[in-house]
């Protein structure tokens, strides 16, 4: 039976990070362009949620890439022996 290989797309992961930070930037720009000096508590919570989400997605992608690099390094060490 042939081995099946699972893969992941670095471009897809970068797109997720870029999209999440784009949402945060759009929300900040929207708040900045509003004429009123007030920002509602709901907007603040939504912005905090989006920023937290963007941070977690970025952190997750970093962890996945670091783990794959560690696995590849381990495989190359085993080949040298």
BABAVEX-751045 format. One record per residue: residue in one letter; x, y, z of N, C-alpha, C in turn. Coordinates in steps of 0.02 Angstrom, whole numbers. Layout:
N
+---------+--------+---------+--------+---------+----------+--------+--------+---------+--------+
| residuo | n_east | n_north |   n_up | ca_east | ca_north |  ca_up | c_east | c_north |   c_up |
+---------+--------+---------+--------+---------+----------+--------+--------+---------+--------+
|       A |      X |       Y |      Z |       X |        Y |      Z |      X |       Y |      Z |
...
+---------+--------+---------+--------+---------+----------+--------+--------+---------+--------+
END
This chain:
81
+---------+--------+---------+--------+---------+----------+--------+--------+---------+--------+
| residuo | n_east | n_north |   n_up | ca_east | ca_north |  ca_up | c_east | c_north |   c_up |
+---------+--------+---------+--------+---------+----------+--------+--------+---------+--------+
|       X |     42 |     -59 |      0 |       0 |        0 |      0 |     45 |      62 |      0 |
|       X |     30 |     108 |    -44 |      70 |      169 |    -50 |     55 |     216 |      9 |
|       X |    107 |     250 |     29 |      99 |      298 |     84 |     68 |     362 |     58 |
|       X |     22 |     387 |     95 |      -9 |      451 |     77 |     26 |     506 |    115 |
|       X |     38 |     561 |     83 |      73 |      616 |    114 |     24 |     674 |    126 |
|       X |     26 |     698 |    185 |     -14 |      757 |    202 |     30 |     818 |    192 |
|       X |      2 |     872 |    170 |      42 |      932 |    161 |      1 |     992 |    183 |
|       X |     35 |    1047 |    190 |       1 |     1109 |    206 |     29 |    1164 |    161 |
|       X |    -11 |    1214 |    151 |       9 |     1268 |    106 |     31 |    1328 |    147 |
|       X |     94 |    1346 |    138 |     119 |     1405 |    173 |     83 |    1467 |    147 |
|       X |     70 |    1469 |     83 |      34 |     1526 |     55 |    -35 |    1533 |     86 |
|       X |    -69 |    1477 |     95 |    -135 |     1478 |    127 |   -132 |    1503 |    198 |
|       X |    -79 |    1482 |    234 |     -71 |     1505 |    303 |    -56 |    1580 |    305 |
|       X |    -14 |    1603 |    259 |       1 |     1675 |    257 |    -61 |    1715 |    238 |
|       X |   -102 |    1688 |    194 |    -164 |     1722 |    175 |   -210 |    1729 |    236 |
|       X |   -213 |    1677 |    278 |    -255 |     1681 |    339 |   -230 |    1737 |    384 |
|       X |   -165 |    1741 |    393 |    -136 |     1793 |    437 |   -150 |    1862 |    407 |
|       X |   -136 |    1869 |    342 |    -147 |     1934 |    309 |   -221 |    1955 |    312 |
|       X |   -266 |    1909 |    302 |    -337 |     1924 |    304 |   -359 |    1947 |    374 |
|       X |   -333 |    1913 |    425 |    -354 |     1931 |    493 |   -327 |    2000 |    512 |
|       X |   -265 |    2015 |    492 |    -237 |     2081 |    507 |   -269 |    2135 |    464 |
|       X |   -291 |    2117 |    404 |    -326 |     2164 |    361 |   -392 |    2186 |    393 |
|       X |   -428 |    2138 |    424 |    -490 |     2154 |    459 |   -478 |    2204 |    515 |
|       X |   -424 |    2193 |    552 |    -407 |     2238 |    608 |   -391 |    2308 |    580 |
|       X |   -351 |    2311 |    528 |    -333 |     2376 |    498 |   -394 |    2412 |    472 |
|       X |   -441 |    2375 |    440 |    -502 |     2406 |    415 |   -544 |    2434 |    471 |
|       X |   -548 |    2397 |    526 |    -588 |     2421 |    582 |   -556 |    2483 |    613 |
|       X |   -490 |    2483 |    619 |    -455 |     2542 |    646 |   -465 |    2603 |    600 |
|       X |   -462 |    2591 |    535 |    -472 |     2646 |    487 |   -544 |    2672 |    492 |
|       X |   -592 |    2627 |    501 |    -662 |     2646 |    508 |   -672 |    2689 |    570 |
|       X |   -641 |    2668 |    625 |    -647 |     2707 |    687 |   -614 |    2775 |    679 |
|       X |   -558 |    2777 |    644 |    -521 |     2839 |    635 |   -559 |    2889 |    592 |
|       X |   -595 |    2864 |    541 |    -630 |     2909 |    495 |   -697 |    2934 |    521 |
|       X |   -723 |    2903 |    573 |    -786 |     2926 |    600 |   -777 |    2995 |    631 |
|       X |   -827 |    3036 |    621 |    -823 |     3105 |    646 |   -833 |    3109 |    722 |
|       X |   -869 |    3062 |    749 |    -883 |     3065 |    820 |   -820 |    3048 |    860 |
|       X |   -813 |    3077 |    916 |    -755 |     3065 |    959 |   -765 |    3004 |   1003 |
|       X |   -823 |    2975 |   1000 |    -838 |     2918 |   1044 |   -830 |    2852 |   1007 |
|       X |   -804 |    2804 |   1043 |    -801 |     2735 |   1018 |   -841 |    2694 |   1067 |
|       X |   -888 |    2655 |   1041 |    -931 |     2617 |   1086 |   -893 |    2558 |   1117 |
|       X |   -919 |    2536 |   1172 |    -889 |     2478 |   1206 |   -893 |    2417 |   1161 |
|       X |   -947 |    2410 |   1124 |    -955 |     2355 |   1077 |   -900 |    2355 |   1024 |
|       X |   -884 |    2414 |    998 |    -830 |     2420 |    949 |   -763 |    2401 |    980 |
|       X |   -753 |    2422 |   1042 |    -690 |     2406 |   1076 |   -683 |    2331 |   1086 |
|       X |   -738 |    2298 |   1107 |    -735 |     2226 |   1116 |   -725 |    2189 |   1050 |
|       X |   -758 |    2213 |    997 |    -750 |     2183 |    932 |   -678 |    2190 |    907 |
|       X |   -650 |    2249 |    916 |    -580 |     2261 |    896 |   -533 |    2216 |    937 |
|       X |   -545 |    2211 |   1001 |    -504 |     2168 |   1044 |   -509 |    2095 |   1021 |
|       X |   -569 |    2073 |   1005 |    -579 |     2005 |    981 |   -541 |    1993 |    916 |
|       X |   -546 |    2040 |    869 |    -512 |     2032 |    804 |   -437 |    2033 |    812 |
|       X |   -412 |    2076 |    856 |    -340 |     2078 |    867 |   -315 |    2014 |    900 |
|       X |   -353 |    1989 |    948 |    -335 |     1927 |    981 |   -336 |    1869 |    931 |
|       X |   -386 |    1867 |    889 |    -392 |     1815 |    838 |   -333 |    1818 |    790 |
|       X |   -315 |    1878 |    767 |    -259 |     1886 |    721 |   -194 |    1863 |    754 |
|       X |   -185 |    1879 |    817 |    -126 |     1858 |    854 |   -122 |    1782 |    860 |
|       X |   -179 |    1751 |    875 |    -180 |     1678 |    883 |   -167 |    1642 |    816 |
|       X |   -194 |    1669 |    762 |    -182 |     1639 |    696 |   -108 |    1644 |    678 |
|       X |    -80 |    1702 |    691 |      -9 |     1712 |    677 |     34 |    1665 |    719 |
|       X |     17 |    1659 |    782 |      54 |     1615 |    827 |     47 |    1541 |    806 |
|       X |    -13 |    1522 |    786 |     -24 |     1453 |    764 |     18 |    1437 |    702 |
|       X |     20 |    1483 |    655 |      59 |     1471 |    594 |    133 |    1466 |    610 |
|       X |    157 |    1508 |    656 |     227 |     1505 |    677 |    242 |    1437 |    708 |
|       X |    197 |    1412 |    749 |     208 |     1347 |    781 |    208 |    1290 |    731 |
|       X |    164 |    1293 |    682 |     161 |     1240 |    630 |    225 |    1239 |    589 |
|       X |    249 |    1298 |    570 |     310 |     1301 |    530 |    370 |    1279 |    571 |
|       X |    373 |    1300 |    634 |     428 |     1279 |    677 |    428 |    1203 |    686 |
|       X |    370 |    1174 |    696 |     365 |     1101 |    704 |    386 |    1065 |    641 |
|       X |    367 |    1090 |    583 |     387 |     1058 |    520 |    463 |    1064 |    510 |
|       X |    491 |    1121 |    528 |     563 |     1129 |    522 |    600 |    1081 |    568 |
|       X |    575 |    1072 |    629 |     605 |     1026 |    676 |    601 |     954 |    650 |
|       X |    545 |     936 |    622 |     537 |      868 |    594 |    585 |     857 |    536 |
|       X |    591 |     906 |    492 |     637 |      899 |    435 |    709 |     895 |    459 |
|       X |    727 |     935 |    508 |     794 |      933 |    536 |    809 |     864 |    566 |
|       X |    760 |     837 |    602 |     768 |      771 |    631 |    778 |     717 |    578 |
|       X |    739 |     722 |    524 |     747 |      674 |    469 |    815 |     679 |    437 |
|       X |    839 |     739 |    427 |     906 |      747 |    396 |    961 |     721 |    442 |
|       X |    954 |     729 |    506 |    1003 |      701 |    553 |   1004 |     625 |    548 |
|       X |    946 |     595 |    542 |     943 |      522 |    536 |    973 |     498 |    471 |
|       X |    969 |     537 |    418 |     999 |      518 |    354 |   1075 |     520 |    356 |
|       X |   1102 |     567 |    395 |    1175 |      574 |    398 |   1207 |     514 |    432 |
|       X |   1173 |     482 |    478 |    1203 |      427 |    517 |   1208 |     364 |    479 |
+---------+--------+---------+--------+---------+----------+--------+--------+---------+--------+
END
